[in-house]
């Protein structure tokens, strides 16, 4: 999997929401494909962090793209992480060999937990999505973060699936996760970003090419991602003098991003709040349409979130 510039920036930003010397496990072994622009930004933002390996980050910046390929663990170590592991079906870069279609605890007796769990370009290649998200939940410590960066648009035949922002909002609602960030981006770190107003960190400042967006915009239903010619002109005329709807704003954001790169990714940063077991979500659009009272109770109310340590 490719540890691209956007993931480079997201991992750096996530450190601001973690305790000192955190641990990390990644789904899928990761080829470090950070570009110079992302690494320069990370090096610049690292000046005030005494726990970072500044020389190590500078060395990564000075390395060639080829020499960086196997340096994902080194990058995390430079960011102050005390332990790094990855899971895949092969041992490339020293990853643990396990099948993510299966239950890691039941089938492999793997019970370790981590402060950061990443799903960077891996989940789309795995058929059993329930297993993927359940494993991520179990791998995360209470209070820890789960970082997803997955295909959203135009990744034709790249994997089995593409993903949408409403999935991560539903996961958070059903499992009592804190929603620390949600957005859309290209692989180079440009995009739109929602962060909660009370987050209290400079997380967004560490993603310089991400424009702020409302959560309701990211969760809106976009019917058309791009309209040109006469139909597009008529649609724009109708909007003169009124506030754009959330779906229209999302449509515009997608269109602008695709001018630079047709392939777009969705990312989410979720905080696990308790030791409760993982629960399958339902899309919010259909939660109120359930006719069975027990199912409605199961899906409509979020799990109570315990205070994380």
Secondary structure, DSSP 8 states (H G I E B T S, - for coil): -EE-HHHHHHHHHHHTTS-SS-EEEEES--EE---HHHHHHHHHHGGG-TTS-HHHHHHHHHS-HHHHTT-HHHHHHHTT-SEEEEEESS-GGG-EE--TTS-HHHHH-----EEEEEEES-GGG-S-HHHHHHHHHHHEEEEEEEEEEEEEES-TTTSS----HHHHHHHHHHHT-EEEEEEEE-TTS-EEEE--TT--S-TGGG-TTEEE--HHHHTS--S-S---HHHHHHHHHHTTTS---HHHHHHHHHHHHHHH-S-EEEEEEEE--SS--------HHHHTT---HHHHHHHHS--------
